[in-house]
Each structure stands twice: as C-alpha cells, then as structure tokens.
Amino acid sequence: MNVEAIKSIYAFEMARTRRTLLQSVVSPVITTSLYFIVFGAAIGSRMQEVEGVSYGAFIAPGLIMLTLLNQCISNGSFGIYFPKFMGTIYEILSSPISMTEIIIGYVGAAATKGLIVGTIILITASFFVDISIKHPFMMVLFFVVLAITFGLFGFMIGIWAKDFEQLN
C-alpha cells in the first residue's frame, strides 16, 4: 500500500476545498441555515410538539444528512471528473499507484469534506433548535459510514459521467 500516494491525492483534494472555501463550506451552511429559519421558525411555530420533540428538532437530522449526502456525492464525483475533463487523469493513471489507492485518496477526501460540512451544520443547527443526541457514538459511526458510502457513489458517478450534464 503506497501511503504517500494516498496522502498526496488526499492533500490535493483538501487543498482544492481550501481554495474554494466559499462554495465548498460556506454556501451549504448558509443554505441549510435558511432551511432552519424558514421551516423551523415559520412553519415550526405553527406545529405542536410531538412527545416533547419540536418541529425544528425533528427536521434537523434530515437537513444535516441531506447536506452530508449532497456534499459527499458532489465532492466525490467532481474530484475524479475534473481531472478526466482536463486530461490530467493520465498523470494519475500512469503513476505507480493502484486503483485502490486512488479510490481511498479521492473518497477519503470527499468523505472528510462532507463530514466537515455536516459537523458545522450540526453546530449551526444547535443555535436554531434544541438538539439532544441520545447516542453520540452511533451518530458519529452513522455519519462516517454514510460519508464513505456516498463518497464512493459520487466517485462512481464521476467515472461514469461523460460531460457536466451527466455529472449533475
């Protein structure tokens, strides 16, 4: 296992996130915060609590997971599609690294980006609604497994896509 190759691909993808911080992190957080404001405050004030759970606390996990899944798929697919589109994929394919190492690097970066955005949204959601986490270990495990799964799904979409329309 070529750990240096995995670290290089991972670092390159994470550097791309730092270069596009506004659209990679800030935009999904603002969008989800708007969902909390609109659905949580406007509609949630008209809904009654069900067994002590407010409407805002009810929709928070769904909005967090929606953003996590979207980010993992889009980061996984764009990460591999863009080198294919630019023609730089041949540099990766001709290097002495296996497909497994390429997948681990790209999917690991996509999952990490999704987890970062999901964690920021979880923290942001706590400002809008009262969130209580009953099983934090299971929540983290669920976050990580879903981030990796949908990062892999995005990676497959990025390999399959022939143009930007198919990517979307």
Secondary structure, DSSP 8 states (H G I E B T S, - for coil): --HHHHHHHHHHHHHHHHHTHIIIIIHHHHHHHHHIIIIIIIIGGGS--BTTB-HHHHHHHHHHHHHHHHHHHHHHHHHHHHHHHHTTHHHHHHSS--HHHHHHHHHHHHHHHHHHHHHHHHHHHHHHS----S-HHHHHHHHHHHHHHHHHHHHHHHHH-SSHHHH-
